[in-house]
Structures are given as C-alpha cells and as structure tokens.
Amino acid sequence: MAADKSDIRRAAESLLDQGFLAAARDPAVTVGEPLPVFDAAARQHSWLVPLQRGSRLAGFAQLSMQLEPLRVSSFQRDPSRYDECPDVADWTDPARILQRAATQARSDEQLSQPVLSFDGDPSRLAWRVEAQDSAGRQRVLYVAGNVVYEATGGRGLG
C-alpha cells in the first residue's frame, strides 16, 4: 500500500526531531508538501520533502518509497540564518521551473511539463524538462534551483 502524504510528512517530522537538519530543531522550520521524484522510466523513485521556514527552503529530506531516509540536505550556511536559503518555489513550483527552463529554450522549441527527477544519480535532484523543436529533435533541460543546464550525451536520467 502506498504511503499517503500525511505519512510522508510524519516521517520527515521525525527526522527533524532526531536532529537530521540541525542539532537543535528550530520550531519555525516546517515540513512542506511532499513531491514525488521519478526515474527515467517514469516510475516513482522517492519523495522530496521540503523543510521550510516561511518562504525559504532551509533544506529537504529525500525519502524512499518505504519512507526510509535516503538523505537530508540543508541550504543553510549558518544554522541561525535563513536569508541566504533559496525560495521554496525555486525547488517546488512547476510553473517557476518551466519559466526558468524557458530561458534556455530555443525559439522553435516547445517545452514539456517539468517532472521532478534526477540527473544520472538520485543524489542529483533536478526537474527534467524536455524541449522539442519543429523538426522533432529533442533535448533535455534540467532545472536545479535557479540553475538550468542541458543534459549531455551519455549522462541522462536513470
């Protein structure tokens, strides 16, 4: 039976309580909306769970399909500051992701809807956006935060 989002959130809360993000939990850091992460074959691989303070992304937990922690990552350079952390939407909002990908699209390309995935290895989380030109040629763009880059030959997803 698949986990529901409340189970996923509870698992991430538990990691925060155990000190996975910081030695002392900041009560202002909350668990955001879990997002599915897909592999190259469009199978769900894991969950990305934002750990946020207001509109800032303090970090995230990546959980397996069985809700085991794969990793917890922090964007904080200083545990008491959040002003240098990215906006939550930079990593979670498909509309913002698509807008970023469009900055690297060619004028004759149509873009697919973004899919949260990874570039080669599951530790390289990025949104995958496919670009197709009028002749049917395709390429893959990845968006990770505010960075957009094109997939290079031989280094695809999966």
C-alpha positions in Angstrom: 0.0 0.0 0.0 1.4 3.4 -1.0 2.1 6.0 1.7 -0.2 9.0 1.8 1.2 12.5 2.2 0.4 12.6 5.9 2.6 9.5 6.5 5.4 11.1 4.4 5.2 14.4 6.4 5.3 12.4 9.7 8.4 10.6 8.6 10.1 13.9 7.7 9.0 15.5 11.1 10.6 12.5 12.8 13.9 13.2 11.0 13.8 16.9 12.1 13.0 15.8 15.7 16.1 13.4 15.6 18.4 16.3 14.6 18.9 15.4 10.9 18.8 19.1 9.8 20.3 20.7 12.8 21.4 19.6 16.3 18.6 21.6 17.9 15.4 21.8 16.0 14.2 25.2 15.1 10.4 25.2 15.7 10.0 27.7 12.8 11.1 25.0 10.3 8.1 23.2 9.0 7.5 20.3 6.7 6.2 21.3 3.2 4.2 19.4 0.6 5.9 16.1 -0.4 6.8 15.8 -4.1 7.2 12.6 -5.9 10.6 12.0 -7.6 10.6 9.9 -10.8 13.3 7.9 -12.6 13.9 8.0 -16.3 11.3 5.3 -16.9 8.6 7.5 -15.2 8.5 5.2 -12.1 8.3 6.9 -8.8 11.7 6.6 -7.1 11.4 8.5 -3.9 9.8 11.6 -2.2 11.3 15.0 -1.8 10.0 16.7 1.3 10.8 20.5 1.6 11.9 21.7 5.1 10.9 25.3 5.1 10.9 28.4 7.2 8.3 30.7 5.7 9.1 31.2 2.0 12.7 30.0 2.5 13.9 26.4 1.8 16.0 25.5 4.8 16.6 22.1 3.3 14.9 18.9 2.3 14.5 15.3 3.1 14.6 12.6 0.4 12.7 9.5 1.5 12.4 6.1 -0.2 9.1 4.7 -1.2 9.1 2.9 2.2 9.7 6.3 3.9 13.3 5.4 4.9 15.6 8.4 4.8 17.9 8.5 1.7 19.3 11.8 2.7 18.6 15.1 4.4 20.2 18.2 3.0 20.5 21.8 4.3 20.8 25.1 2.3 21.8 26.9 5.5 25.4 28.2 5.8 24.7 29.4 9.3 22.2 27.4 11.4 20.6 30.6 12.8 20.0 32.3 9.4 17.6 31.6 6.6 18.0 34.8 4.4 20.5 33.1 2.1 18.4 30.0 1.6 16.5 29.7 -1.7 12.8 30.4 -2.1 10.8 27.3 -1.7 9.2 27.9 -5.1 12.7 27.7 -6.7 12.7 24.0 -6.0 9.0 23.1 -5.7 6.8 25.2 -8.1 6.4 23.6 -11.6 5.4 27.0 -13.1 8.6 28.6 -11.8 10.6 25.7 -13.0 9.1 25.9 -16.5 9.7 29.6 -16.6 13.4 29.0 -15.8 13.7 26.3 -18.4 12.2 28.7 -21.0 15.2 31.0 -20.5 17.3 28.2 -22.2 14.8 27.1 -24.8 15.4 27.9 -28.4 12.7 30.0 -30.2 11.4 26.9 -32.2 11.2 24.6 -29.1 8.1 23.5 -27.2 8.7 22.5 -23.6 7.1 19.6 -21.7 5.7 20.0 -18.2 8.5 19.7 -15.6 8.9 16.4 -13.8 11.0 16.2 -10.6 13.7 13.6 -11.3 17.4 13.3 -11.1 20.4 13.7 -13.4 22.0 10.3 -13.6 22.3 9.6 -9.9 19.4 10.0 -7.4 21.6 12.4 -5.4 21.5 14.9 -8.3 17.9 16.1 -7.9 16.7 18.3 -10.7 13.5 19.0 -12.6 13.5 17.4 -16.1 12.0 19.4 -18.9 12.0 18.1 -22.5 12.5 20.5 -25.3 11.4 19.6 -28.8 11.9 21.7 -31.9 9.8 21.9 -35.0 11.8 19.1 -36.8 11.1 16.7 -33.9 14.6 16.9 -32.4 14.6 16.6 -28.6 16.9 17.6 -25.8 16.6 17.5 -22.1 17.0 20.5 -19.8 17.5 20.2 -16.1 16.5 22.8 -13.6 18.0 22.7 -10.1 17.1 25.7 -8.1 18.0 28.8 -10.2 20.4 26.8 -12.4 19.3 25.5 -15.9 21.5 23.2 -17.9 21.3 20.8 -20.8 21.8 17.1 -20.4 25.0 16.0 -22.1 25.4 12.8 -24.2 25.6 9.6 -22.2 24.7 11.3 -18.9 20.9 11.0 -18.8 18.5 10.2 -16.1 18.2 6.8 -14.5 
